Amino acid sequence: MSNTPHTLGDEFPDQLEKIHALKAKDAHFARILEEYDEVNDQIHRAESRIDTISDEDEAILRKRRLALKDTIAAALAKED
């Protein structure tokens, strides 16, 4: 358990301009970013013991965050 926020700025530090541009022109991508932030916040709250969730639920959230991160990375790669 790291208790370190995995913000998009942390995950994609050199691609923030591209993220903002793609978010502005693609509503689906914008929704993926929102979902990533929501899941990431849930994980951070669980790690910080603000919210109590089972280890299984936390693992599910972590897998969802990773899948969303992969989707974001793939969308950014298409923009190259």
C-alpha positions as CSV (number, residue, x, y, z in Angstrom):
1,M,0.0,0.0,0.0
2,S,1.7,3.2,-1.2
3,N,-0.7,5.9,-0.2
4,T,0.7,8.0,-3.0
5,P,-1.8,9.7,-5.3
6,H,-1.4,8.5,-8.9
7,T,-2.5,11.7,-10.5
8,L,-2.4,12.0,-14.3
9,G,0.3,14.6,-13.9
10,D,2.4,12.0,-12.0
11,E,1.6,9.3,-14.5
12,F,2.0,11.3,-17.7
13,P,4.2,14.3,-16.8
14,D,5.4,15.0,-20.3
15,Q,2.0,14.7,-21.9
16,L,-0.2,17.1,-19.9
17,E,-0.7,19.5,-22.9
18,K,-1.7,16.6,-25.1
19,I,-4.1,15.3,-22.4
20,H,-5.8,18.7,-22.1
21,A,-6.1,19.1,-25.9
22,L,-7.5,15.6,-26.4
23,K,-9.9,16.1,-23.4
24,A,-11.2,19.3,-25.1
25,K,-11.9,17.6,-28.4
26,D,-13.0,14.1,-27.4
27,A,-15.9,13.7,-24.9
28,H,-15.2,9.9,-24.5
29,F,-11.6,10.6,-23.6
30,A,-12.8,13.3,-21.1
31,R,-15.1,10.7,-19.5
32,I,-12.2,8.2,-19.2
33,L,-10.2,10.9,-17.4
34,E,-13.0,11.6,-15.0
35,E,-13.4,7.9,-14.3
36,Y,-9.6,7.6,-13.7
37,D,-9.7,10.5,-11.2
38,E,-12.8,9.0,-9.4
39,V,-11.2,5.5,-9.1
40,N,-7.8,7.0,-8.1
41,D,-9.6,9.1,-5.4
42,Q,-11.3,6.0,-4.1
43,I,-8.0,4.1,-3.9
44,H,-6.3,7.0,-2.1
45,R,-9.1,7.3,0.4
46,A,-8.9,3.6,1.1
47,E,-5.1,3.7,1.5
48,S,-5.4,6.7,3.8
49,R,-8.0,4.8,5.9
50,I,-10.5,7.5,5.3
51,D,-12.8,4.9,3.8
52,T,-12.7,1.3,4.8
53,I,-13.0,-1.2,2.0
54,S,-12.1,-4.9,1.7
55,D,-8.7,-5.9,0.2
56,E,-10.7,-7.5,-2.6
57,D,-12.5,-4.3,-3.5
58,E,-9.3,-2.3,-3.3
59,A,-7.6,-4.8,-5.7
60,I,-10.6,-4.4,-8.1
61,L,-10.2,-0.7,-8.0
62,R,-6.4,-0.9,-8.6
63,K,-7.0,-3.1,-11.6
64,R,-9.6,-0.7,-12.9
65,R,-7.2,2.2,-12.5
66,L,-4.5,0.3,-14.4
67,A,-7.0,-0.5,-17.2
68,L,-8.0,3.2,-17.4
69,K,-4.3,4.2,-17.4
70,D,-3.7,1.8,-20.3
71,T,-6.6,3.3,-22.2
72,I,-5.3,6.8,-21.7
73,A,-1.8,5.8,-22.8
74,A,-3.2,4.2,-25.9
75,A,-5.3,7.3,-26.8
76,L,-2.2,9.5,-26.3
77,A,-0.1,7.2,-28.5
78,K,-2.6,7.6,-31.3
79,E,-2.2,11.3,-31.1
80,D,1.6,11.1,-31.9
